[in-house]
Amino acid sequence: MKKYLSLVLALCLALSLTACGGSKEEPAQTETPAETAETAAEPVEITVFAAASMQESLDAAIEQYKSVAPEVTVVMTYDSSGTLLTQIKEGASCDLFISAAPKQMNALDGSLKDDAEKNPDGLDYIVEGSRIDLLENKVTLAVPEGNPAGIESFDQLAELLKNGNVTLAIGNSDVPVGQYTQKIFAYYEIDEAAIASKLTYGSNVKEVTTQVSEGSVDCGIIYGTDAFSAGLTVVDGATAEMCGQVIYPAAVLNCGEQPEAAQAFLDYLCTVDALACFEGVGFSPLV
């Protein structure tokens, strides 16, 4: 009996060892998490109103922004700052406004609503804290190719105008470039009405630039950036004493639909990459 029990025990032990030796422990499965698909950002469209003189440089900055925020579509309207201001006041939707002078921005600035001169309608369209001075431009005297009239400076232009010996293209009085020109006339004591026959006008700086490019006038008063973009020769630049600084303020407006996206775009315009687009045509960054 003892021999039988010993035999049974030995057999069980052998079977046990065989089972242990014959089974291989499967390595623990390490779960590889599936790649999480990035949720594409929701498409957003922002409406930007900007001074016509910014068209080439701002378009370049917008093109760069596509790689930063591909979900954002920037819908541009370029025109004189006065025209853009009128459209905003008449109810146009606008997320971001960049004007070629503080005057048009002041007219929408609620912090100035008690100043009847700067904000005559007491409007409050600017998102608090968003207004900045973005760029500075220069008012210049530009001539057609070859400079047929031989114009060399604003000083000379003033004398020629008083003698009726030159034709000049300028901006309308309701657009910034025209308003800077009026200051230059005042500096030289030029009576605009007295030389009206020698003047042609443009509803924005691009129209003035075109007249000079086509040679339909002897010279024109335009921004340095527009002269650069059009390949025109600049013979003189106006000093701050003559017409003041040419400041381009920018602000997010509360009459648009995408204030956060507009602020993000404005923040981008203050970056080194974006500012390079403006510097390339002659703007000076102020941020």
C-alpha positions in Angstrom: 0.0 0.0 0.0 2.8 2.4 0.9 4.5 1.5 -2.4 1.3 2.3 -4.2 0.9 5.7 -2.5 4.5 6.5 -3.2 4.0 5.6 -6.9 0.9 7.8 -7.1 2.7 10.8 -5.5 5.7 10.4 -7.8 3.4 10.3 -10.8 1.6 13.5 -9.7 4.9 15.2 -9.1 6.1 14.3 -12.6 3.0 15.5 -14.2 3.2 18.7 -12.3 6.8 19.3 -13.4 5.9 18.5 -17.0 3.0 20.9 -17.0 5.2 23.7 -15.5 8.0 23.0 -18.0 5.7 22.8 -21.0 3.9 26.1 -20.5 5.6 29.4 -21.3 4.6 32.5 -19.5 3.1 34.9 -22.0 4.6 38.3 -21.7 2.3 41.0 -20.3 0.6 42.8 -23.1 1.5 46.4 -23.1 -1.4 48.2 -24.5 -0.3 50.8 -27.1 -2.7 53.6 -26.9 -4.2 54.5 -30.2 -3.1 57.8 -31.6 -5.5 60.4 -30.6 -6.6 62.2 -33.7 -6.3 65.9 -33.2 -9.6 67.6 -33.4 -9.3 70.2 -36.1 -10.1 73.7 -34.8 -13.4 75.0 -35.9 -13.2 77.3 -38.9 -13.5 81.0 -38.1 -13.8 84.0 -40.3 -12.7 87.5 -39.2 -13.5 90.7 -41.0 -10.7 93.3 -41.1 -11.0 96.9 -42.4 -7.6 98.4 -43.1 -6.2 101.6 -44.8 -5.5 101.1 -48.5 -1.8 101.9 -48.0 -1.4 98.6 -46.1 -2.7 96.3 -48.8 0.6 94.8 -50.1 2.2 94.4 -46.7 -0.9 93.2 -44.8 -1.7 90.7 -47.5 1.8 89.2 -47.0 1.3 89.0 -43.3 -2.1 87.3 -43.8 -0.5 84.7 -46.0 2.0 83.9 -43.3 -0.8 83.7 -40.7 -2.3 80.8 -42.6 0.5 78.6 -41.3 -0.1 79.8 -37.7 -3.9 79.6 -37.7 -5.0 77.6 -40.8 -8.6 77.5 -39.5 -8.8 81.3 -39.7 -10.0 83.1 -42.8 -9.2 86.8 -42.9 -11.7 88.7 -45.0 -10.1 92.1 -46.0 -11.6 95.4 -47.0 -9.1 98.0 -48.1 -10.1 101.7 -48.6 -9.5 105.1 -47.2 -9.8 105.2 -43.5 -12.5 107.8 -43.8 -14.6 105.6 -46.0 -14.1 102.6 -43.7 -15.1 104.7 -40.7 -18.3 105.7 -42.5 -19.1 102.0 -43.3 -18.6 101.1 -39.6 -20.8 103.9 -38.4 -23.5 102.8 -40.9 -23.6 99.3 -39.4 -20.9 97.3 -41.2 -19.7 94.2 -39.3 -16.0 94.7 -38.6 -13.8 92.7 -36.2 -10.5 94.6 -36.6 -9.9 98.2 -37.8 -6.5 99.6 -38.8 -6.6 103.2 -39.8 -3.9 105.4 -41.4 -4.4 108.1 -38.7 -5.6 108.4 -35.1 -8.5 110.7 -36.2 -10.6 107.9 -37.6 -9.9 105.6 -34.7 -10.6 108.3 -32.1 -14.1 108.7 -33.6 -14.9 105.1 -32.4 -13.1 105.2 -29.1 -15.5 105.1 -26.1 -12.7 106.4 -23.8 -13.0 109.7 -25.8 -16.8 109.9 -26.0 -16.7 113.0 -23.8 -14.4 114.8 -26.2 -16.6 116.3 -28.8 -13.7 117.2 -31.1 -12.2 113.7 -31.2 -15.3 111.6 -30.9 -18.1 113.9 -32.1 -20.8 111.2 -32.1 -19.8 109.7 -28.7 -19.3 106.2 -30.2 -18.0 103.3 -28.2 -17.0 100.6 -30.7 -13.5 99.6 -29.4 -13.0 96.6 -27.3 -11.4 97.8 -24.1 -7.6 97.3 -23.9 -7.3 96.3 -27.6 -6.2 99.6 -29.1 -2.6 100.0 -30.0 -0.4 102.2 -32.2 0.9 99.5 -34.7 2.9 101.3 -37.4 4.4 104.6 -38.5 4.5 105.7 -42.2 6.0 108.7 -43.9 4.4 111.3 -46.2 6.5 111.7 -49.3 6.7 113.6 -52.6 6.8 111.1 -55.4 7.4 111.7 -59.1 6.7 109.7 -62.3 9.5 107.7 -64.1 12.2 110.1 -65.3 10.8 113.0 -63.2 10.0 115.1 -66.3 9.2 118.2 -64.3 12.5 118.0 -62.4 10.9 118.3 -59.0 13.4 117.9 -56.1 11.8 118.9 -52.8 8.7 120.1 -51.0 10.3 123.6 -50.8 10.6 123.7 -54.6 7.0 122.3 -55.0 5.6 125.1 -52.8 7.1 127.8 -55.1 6.0 126.0 -58.3 2.5 125.6 -57.0 2.3 129.3 -56.1 3.5 130.2 -59.6 1.1 127.7 -61.2 3.9 125.8 -62.9 3.2 122.2 -61.8 0.4 119.7 -61.4 0.0 117.8 -58.2 -2.1 114.7 -57.2 -3.3 114.7 -53.6 -5.9 112.8 -51.5 -9.4 114.1 -50.8 -9.8 116.1 -47.6 -11.7 113.3 -45.9 -8.9 110.7 -46.2 -5.7 110.8 -44.0 -3.2 111.3 -46.9 -5.3 114.3 -47.9 -5.4 115.6 -44.4 -1.7 115.3 -44.0 -1.3 117.2 -47.3 -3.5 120.0 -46.0 -1.1 120.4 -43.1 1.8 120.6 -45.5 -0.1 123.3 -47.4 -0.7 125.2 -44.2 3.0 124.9 -43.3 4.0 126.5 -46.6 1.0 129.0 -46.5 -0.4 127.6 -49.7 -4.1 128.5 -50.5 -5.6 125.3 -51.8 -8.4 127.1 -53.5 -6.0 129.4 -55.3 -4.2 126.5 -56.9 -7.2 124.3 -57.5 -6.6 124.2 -61.3 -3.3 122.5 -60.7 -4.6 119.8 -58.4 -6.1 116.4 -59.0 -7.6 114.3 -56.3 -7.9 110.7 -55.2 -10.5 109.1 -52.9 -7.6 107.0 -51.4 -3.9 106.9 -51.6 -3.9 104.2 -54.2 -5.8 106.4 -56.6 -3.2 109.2 -56.0 -0.4 106.8 -56.5 -1.9 105.6 -59.8 -2.0 109.1 -61.2 1.7 109.5 -60.5 2.6 106.1 -61.9 0.7 106.9 -65.1 2.4 110.3 -65.5 -0.9 112.2 -65.6 0.6 114.7 -63.1 4.0 116.1 -62.4 4.1 114.7 -58.8 2.0 113.4 -56.0 1.9 113.5 -52.2 1.6 109.9 -51.1 2.9 107.5 -48.4 6.4 106.2 -48.6 5.1 102.7 -48.5 2.9 103.2 -51.6 5.8 104.8 -53.5 7.9 101.8 -52.7 5.2 99.3 -53.7 4.6 101.2 -57.0 8.3 101.6 -57.8 8.1 105.4 -57.8 10.9 107.8 -57.1 10.6 109.7 -53.8 12.3 113.1 -54.0 11.5 114.3 -50.5 9.9 113.4 -47.3 7.7 115.5 -45.0 9.0 116.2 -41.5 6.9 115.8 -38.4 6.9 119.6 -38.2 5.2 119.8 -41.6 2.4 117.4 -41.1 2.9 115.5 -37.8 3.6 111.8 -37.3 1.8 109.3 -39.5 0.5 106.8 -37.0 -1.5 103.7 -37.8 -3.6 102.6 -34.8 -5.3 99.3 -34.7 -8.2 98.0 -32.5 -10.6 95.1 -32.1 -14.2 96.4 -32.5 -17.3 95.2 -30.7 -19.4 95.4 -33.9 -17.9 92.3 -35.2 -18.6 88.6 -34.5 -15.2 87.2 -33.7 -13.5 89.5 -31.1 -11.2 86.7 -29.7 -10.0 85.6 -33.1 -9.5 89.2 -34.1 -7.4 89.8 -31.0 -5.3 86.8 -31.8 -4.7 88.1 -35.3 -3.8 91.5 -34.0 -1.4 89.9 -31.6 0.2 88.1 -34.5 0.6 91.4 -36.4 2.8 92.5 -33.5 5.3 89.6 -33.9 8.7 89.8 -35.5 7.6 87.7 -38.5 4.6 89.9 -39.3 6.3 93.2 -38.7 9.0 92.2 -41.2 6.3 92.3 -43.9 5.6 95.9 -43.0 9.2 96.9 -42.6 9.9 95.5 -46.0 7.8 98.2 -47.7 8.9 101.1 -45.4 6.7 101.0 -42.3 8.3 101.5 -38.9 6.9 99.3 -36.2 5.7 101.0 -33.0 5.1 97.8 -31.0 
